[in-house]
Amino acid sequence: MAAVAAPSGGANSPSATVYVKNLEERIKVDQMKEALTEIFSEYGNVIDLVTKKNLKAKGQAFVVFDNIEAAETAIKEVQGFELFEKPMILDYAKTRSDATVEREGNAEELEAHKRRRLAEKERKQAYEAQEAQKKLKRAAAAPVPESGATRPAKASRGAGLKSSNPGAGAVVPEEYLPPNKILFVQNLPDDYDVDGLTAIFGSFEGFREVRLVPGRKGIAFVEYEAEAGAISAKENTAGMALGEENKVIKVVYQRQ
């Protein structure tokens, strides 16, 4: 590794977890984890190391030490060093890692920490989806530059169609709706009734009831006392296969 100029101070409060970015995205996850483990193990006991495969999180990693002092030393010593010909940029992570919470607390605290993290992630996704929809709406409403041609341009398919509700805002895809205490379950087998769904969703914290929709097969609403129960249920049941045909159910939050 070779050192290059890089910021020396972190913007986040000290913690036992080091956030690493600007990693080479073309390197395989296993190879990157092995290299990072070898480097950071020199500065303390690494209890967890997380790298992601999805495109949005590529080039990033979280290195979890068993104490803050080791993380502080690693940030000072490794900041700006090149790994696979790219200088690493380090900072303290914004939040505690699952491994740290598990080490310092108990199973209940870990579960609560995971629910809060998941809720924050889904709120962020919902916000990003809303912003993307707003940009599309602004782009569609922007005036078309005048052309020098004298012939009018041929109207594209769908031109002139307008919403029946001019004041309606951008519609957020249901996959990115923010968490709330009611789940909307779709693609259920026709023979699944309240008892069958209660057996699945009733095991999560704060379960209240399952509501089927009269005259509509394959869908149901599941209500919890608070968001925490709905978040946990959604996380653990989305994509579950049910019935003899192994129908994969879709679980999202109810649109408010």
C-alpha positions as CSV (number, residue, x, y, z in Angstrom):
1,M,0.0,0.0,0.0
2,A,1.1,3.6,-0.6
3,A,-0.1,6.6,1.3
4,V,-1.6,9.5,-0.5
5,A,-3.1,12.8,0.6
6,A,-6.5,12.3,2.3
7,P,-8.6,14.0,5.0
8,S,-7.2,13.2,8.5
9,G,-10.2,14.0,10.6
10,G,-13.5,12.3,10.8
11,A,-16.9,14.1,10.7
12,N,-18.7,11.6,12.9
13,S,-18.5,11.0,16.7
14,P,-16.0,8.3,17.7
15,S,-17.2,4.8,17.8
16,A,-15.8,1.2,17.5
17,T,-16.9,1.0,13.9
18,V,-14.9,2.4,11.0
19,Y,-16.6,3.4,7.8
20,V,-14.5,2.9,4.7
21,K,-15.3,4.3,1.2
22,N,-13.6,4.8,-2.2
23,L,-12.8,1.0,-2.4
24,E,-12.2,-0.5,-5.8
25,E,-15.7,-1.7,-6.9
26,R,-14.4,-4.3,-9.5
27,I,-12.8,-6.4,-6.8
28,K,-14.9,-9.4,-5.6
29,V,-16.5,-9.1,-2.2
30,D,-14.6,-12.1,-0.7
31,Q,-11.3,-10.8,-2.0
32,M,-12.0,-7.3,-0.6
33,K,-13.0,-8.7,2.8
34,E,-9.9,-10.7,3.0
35,A,-7.7,-7.7,2.2
36,L,-9.5,-5.4,4.6
37,T,-9.3,-8.0,7.4
38,E,-5.6,-8.4,6.9
39,I,-5.0,-4.6,7.0
40,F,-7.3,-3.7,9.9
41,S,-6.4,-6.6,12.1
42,E,-3.0,-4.9,12.6
43,Y,-4.8,-2.3,14.8
44,G,-7.0,-4.4,17.0
45,N,-9.5,-7.2,17.3
46,V,-11.9,-7.1,14.3
47,I,-15.2,-8.6,15.5
48,D,-17.1,-8.0,12.2
49,L,-16.5,-6.7,8.7
50,V,-19.3,-5.9,6.4
51,T,-19.1,-5.2,2.6
52,K,-22.1,-5.1,0.3
53,K,-22.7,-6.5,-3.2
54,N,-25.5,-4.2,-4.3
55,L,-24.5,-1.4,-6.7
56,K,-25.5,1.5,-4.4
57,A,-23.3,0.3,-1.5
58,K,-20.4,-1.0,-3.6
59,G,-17.0,0.6,-2.8
60,Q,-17.9,0.8,0.9
61,A,-17.3,-1.3,4.0
62,F,-17.7,-1.3,7.8
63,V,-15.0,-2.6,10.0
64,V,-16.0,-3.3,13.6
65,F,-13.5,-3.3,16.4
66,D,-14.1,-4.4,20.0
67,N,-13.1,-0.9,21.3
68,I,-13.0,2.7,20.2
69,E,-9.3,3.1,20.7
70,A,-8.5,0.5,18.0
71,A,-10.9,2.2,15.6
72,E,-9.2,5.6,16.3
73,T,-5.8,4.2,15.7
74,A,-6.9,2.5,12.4
75,I,-8.4,5.7,11.1
76,K,-5.2,7.7,11.8
77,E,-2.9,5.1,10.4
78,V,-4.8,3.8,7.3
79,Q,-6.4,7.0,6.2
80,G,-5.4,7.6,2.6
81,F,-3.5,4.4,2.1
82,E,-4.0,2.7,-1.3
83,L,-5.8,-0.6,-1.6
84,F,-6.0,-2.0,-5.2
85,E,-4.6,1.3,-6.4
86,K,-7.3,3.5,-4.8
87,P,-6.9,5.6,-1.6
88,M,-9.2,4.5,1.2
89,I,-11.2,7.3,2.9
90,L,-12.1,6.5,6.5
91,D,-14.4,7.9,9.2
92,Y,-16.3,6.7,12.2
93,A,-19.6,5.1,11.3
94,K,-22.7,7.2,12.1
95,T,-24.4,4.5,14.1
96,R,-23.4,1.5,16.2
97,S,-23.0,-1.8,14.3
98,D,-25.1,-4.9,15.1
99,A,-22.0,-6.6,16.3
100,T,-21.3,-3.8,18.8
101,V,-24.9,-3.8,20.1
102,E,-24.8,-7.6,20.5
103,R,-21.5,-7.4,22.3
104,E,-22.5,-4.6,24.7
105,G,-26.2,-5.5,25.2
106,N,-28.6,-8.4,25.0
107,A,-30.8,-10.1,22.4
108,E,-33.7,-7.7,23.0
109,E,-31.5,-4.6,22.5
110,L,-30.1,-6.1,19.3
111,E,-33.6,-6.8,17.9
112,A,-34.7,-3.2,18.8
113,H,-31.5,-1.9,17.1
114,K,-32.2,-3.9,14.0
115,R,-35.8,-2.6,13.8
116,R,-34.7,1.0,14.1
117,R,-32.0,0.5,11.5
118,L,-34.5,-1.1,9.1
119,A,-37.1,1.6,9.7
120,E,-34.5,4.3,9.0
121,K,-33.4,2.6,5.8
122,E,-37.0,2.3,4.5
123,R,-37.8,5.9,5.3
124,K,-34.7,6.9,3.4
125,Q,-35.8,4.8,0.4
126,A,-39.2,6.3,0.5
127,Y,-37.8,9.8,0.6
128,E,-35.5,9.1,-2.4
129,A,-38.4,7.6,-4.3
130,Q,-40.5,10.7,-3.7
131,E,-37.6,13.0,-4.8
132,A,-37.2,10.9,-8.0
133,Q,-40.9,11.1,-8.8
134,K,-40.8,14.9,-8.2
135,K,-37.9,15.2,-10.7
136,L,-39.8,13.2,-13.3
137,K,-42.8,15.4,-12.8
138,R,-40.8,18.6,-13.1
139,A,-39.2,17.3,-16.3
140,A,-42.5,16.3,-17.8
141,A,-43.9,19.8,-17.0
142,A,-41.0,21.7,-18.5
143,P,-41.7,23.6,-21.7
144,V,-40.4,22.1,-24.9
145,P,-37.9,24.4,-26.7
146,E,-39.2,25.9,-29.9
147,S,-37.9,24.4,-33.1
148,G,-36.9,26.3,-36.2
149,A,-39.0,23.9,-38.3
150,T,-42.3,25.3,-39.6
151,R,-44.1,22.0,-39.5
152,P,-45.6,21.1,-36.2
153,A,-44.0,18.1,-34.5
154,K,-46.0,14.9,-34.6
155,A,-47.6,14.4,-31.2
156,S,-46.1,11.4,-29.3
157,R,-48.4,8.6,-28.2
158,G,-50.2,9.7,-25.0
159,A,-49.6,13.4,-25.5
160,G,-52.4,15.6,-24.2
161,L,-53.5,13.1,-21.5
162,K,-53.8,14.7,-18.1
163,S,-54.5,13.4,-14.7
164,S,-58.1,13.7,-13.5
165,N,-56.7,15.2,-10.3
166,P,-54.4,18.1,-11.3
167,G,-53.3,18.7,-7.7
168,A,-52.2,15.1,-7.2
169,G,-48.6,14.7,-6.1
170,A,-46.1,12.1,-7.3
171,V,-47.1,8.5,-6.4
172,V,-44.4,6.6,-4.4
173,P,-44.0,3.0,-5.5
174,E,-45.5,0.8,-2.8
175,E,-42.1,-1.0,-2.3
176,Y,-40.8,2.3,-0.9
177,L,-43.6,3.5,1.3
178,P,-42.5,4.6,4.7
179,P,-43.1,2.2,7.7
180,N,-46.4,2.3,9.5
181,K,-48.3,-0.2,11.7
182,I,-50.4,-1.8,8.9
183,L,-49.1,-4.2,6.3
184,F,-50.7,-4.9,2.9
185,V,-50.2,-8.5,1.9
186,Q,-50.7,-9.6,-1.7
187,N,-50.6,-12.7,-3.9
188,L,-51.9,-15.0,-1.1
189,P,-53.2,-18.5,-2.0
190,D,-57.0,-18.5,-2.3
191,D,-57.5,-20.9,0.5
192,Y,-55.6,-18.9,3.2
193,D,-58.1,-17.5,5.8
194,V,-57.7,-15.4,8.9
195,D,-56.6,-18.3,11.0
196,G,-53.9,-19.3,8.5
197,L,-52.5,-15.8,8.3
198,T,-52.7,-15.2,12.0
199,A,-50.6,-18.3,12.5
200,I,-47.9,-16.5,10.4
201,F,-48.2,-12.9,11.4
202,G,-49.4,-13.4,14.9
203,S,-45.9,-14.4,16.1
204,F,-44.6,-10.8,15.8
205,E,-44.6,-8.2,18.5
206,G,-47.8,-6.2,19.0
207,F,-50.0,-8.2,16.6
208,R,-53.6,-7.0,16.5
209,E,-55.5,-8.6,13.7
210,V,-55.8,-9.9,10.1
211,R,-58.4,-8.3,7.9
212,L,-59.5,-9.9,4.7
213,V,-61.2,-7.9,1.9
214,P,-64.7,-9.1,1.1
215,G,-65.0,-10.2,-2.5
216,R,-61.3,-9.9,-3.1
217,K,-59.1,-13.0,-3.0
218,G,-55.3,-13.0,-2.5
219,I,-55.0,-9.9,-0.4
220,A,-55.2,-9.0,3.3
221,F,-54.3,-6.3,5.8
222,V,-52.3,-7.1,9.0
223,E,-52.3,-4.6,11.8
224,Y,-49.9,-4.2,14.7
225,E,-49.9,-1.9,17.7
226,A,-46.8,-0.1,16.6
227,E,-44.4,0.3,13.6
228,A,-41.9,-2.0,15.3
229,G,-44.0,-5.1,15.0
230,A,-44.9,-4.3,11.4
231,I,-41.3,-3.7,10.5
232,S,-40.2,-7.0,12.0
233,A,-43.1,-8.9,10.3
234,K,-42.4,-7.4,6.9
235,E,-38.7,-8.2,7.2
236,N,-39.3,-11.8,8.0
237,T,-42.3,-12.6,5.8
238,A,-41.7,-10.7,2.5
239,G,-41.0,-13.3,-0.3
240,M,-42.3,-16.2,1.8
241,A,-43.8,-19.0,-0.3
242,L,-47.2,-20.3,0.8
243,G,-49.7,-23.0,-0.3
244,E,-49.4,-26.1,-2.5
245,E,-48.3,-23.9,-5.4
246,N,-45.6,-22.1,-3.3
247,K,-47.0,-18.7,-4.2
248,V,-44.5,-16.0,-3.2
249,I,-46.4,-13.4,-1.2
250,K,-45.7,-9.6,-1.4
251,V,-45.7,-7.7,1.8
252,V,-45.6,-3.8,1.8
253,Y,-46.8,-1.1,4.1
254,Q,-50.3,0.2,3.7
255,R,-50.5,3.4,1.7
256,Q,-51.6,6.2,4.0
